[in-house]
């Protein structure tokens, strides 16, 4: 009769053999090999739904692992390697501040993916436009896995796509407000990735002088933050911002040091730390899993409110202009208003009803509106810099009256409440950002209004628009995830496919020519998209992207102008979020 340790030995032997088989397969199997600044990497070839070949390189390190003494530190250049690094199929996810743990999550996560329709032996023919994507997720979740961000549709448009991992949650945005834990590490990760692109994108067929950065939600706000940082000059030439701006109420943290010390308390409440140095030493000593769990508790404090959405996520960008290697060179609103940012073309927009997903929890939504009705001061974010309660009540009442008049309530008018949340968390910030930027550079403002099957949201509420936050992303990325699947294009109606082709064409035209409608073509209905002029005779021009493309004016002005009047009159400088 065999002993138990015999089975253990056999299991270990088989496992070892499988590792060797996989290693030899990765080394000797066919696949493109390219030389980048840090060493050789091997990728693989795939094909788009239209049959066009393209090349995939996943998990390329652009920074040293942010572990040990590099936890809560600016990203550093990676170590070089002398072997052929296997980048054929590798999903890596930075630690997320959420209840479930993905098998791909790790603290050693600063890698990027490159997808290209052509490879070069030298850089002489590197002429393709490059599009670098930053994911969203409120700065506490987000990933760039192949199933979530498949590049297939972009490859048919002859552009190079780069998707970037950056640290999120406490790993990317915890700060003590001083040089000890400066914060904004996630933004600095993005910046280092852009430097990597400048050094290496030529061998993938990309032109380093034709780099456009783009993102959605927090990724969109990240694009805005990178444009605000004039130290990024030369790293990219344009930006696409989909449903997010640094001006967003959720996108900036005013009191990060409180969150930093609270995070430690959730790990071990018996610890007594009074200085930033003591906090850093302790937080570097704990396992990453403990830090992750504590951050979930920190974020969960307001799970049934919108305090963070109105006042700033606890792990988010902070003002660090007083520090040496700052990512934010001043107060956000003031920088944009004064033109103190990189003057680059941008394409920027929203979906028609950004907060509609709230109706999935209708009882909670009614509860929230009831609180707003009885406590109007909750509508006045900390970004107003007003702390007198009576004045907050007065301003809150003015905001409340933008949406419901007299004795009417938001609880009785849920579509109005949906609009209020979408306006305050997303619409106002995006529109104001567009107006500020249009004084200094070309701005193409849009609203995505097409309610199609590919958007993967079927909710409806009479009196509200139909297209929710991030729904437009399902049209440009090939997705094989529970929340969206467009792997089989034949299951979608022709109208969806037309909108998909139009949106991809607008995105890639902008990346190639800095103009989404650089020429009149039938697919885009021979339309010309004018740049935004916030003081034009016919109003502020924008593109409405629906089943048809249509040029309209004065996006959300029925509420925006009233909000702007209140904010300009009452908000106390210096100002960051709007």
Beta strands, then each sheet from edge to edge (+ up, - down):
strand 1: 33-36
strand 2: 39-42
strand 3: 44-47
strand 4: 53-61
strand 5: 84-86
strand 6: 93-94
strand 7: 105-106
strand 8: 111-116
strand 9: 128-134
strand 10: 160-164
strand 11: 206-216
strand 12: 238-242
strand 13: 345-351
strand 14: 443-448
strand 15: 480-481
strand 16: 484-485
strand 17: 541-545
strand 18: 549-553
sheet 1: 1+ 2- 5-
sheet 2: 3+ 4- 8+ 10- 9- 11- 12- 13- 14- 17- 18+
sheet 3: 6+ 7+
sheet 4: 15+ 16-
end
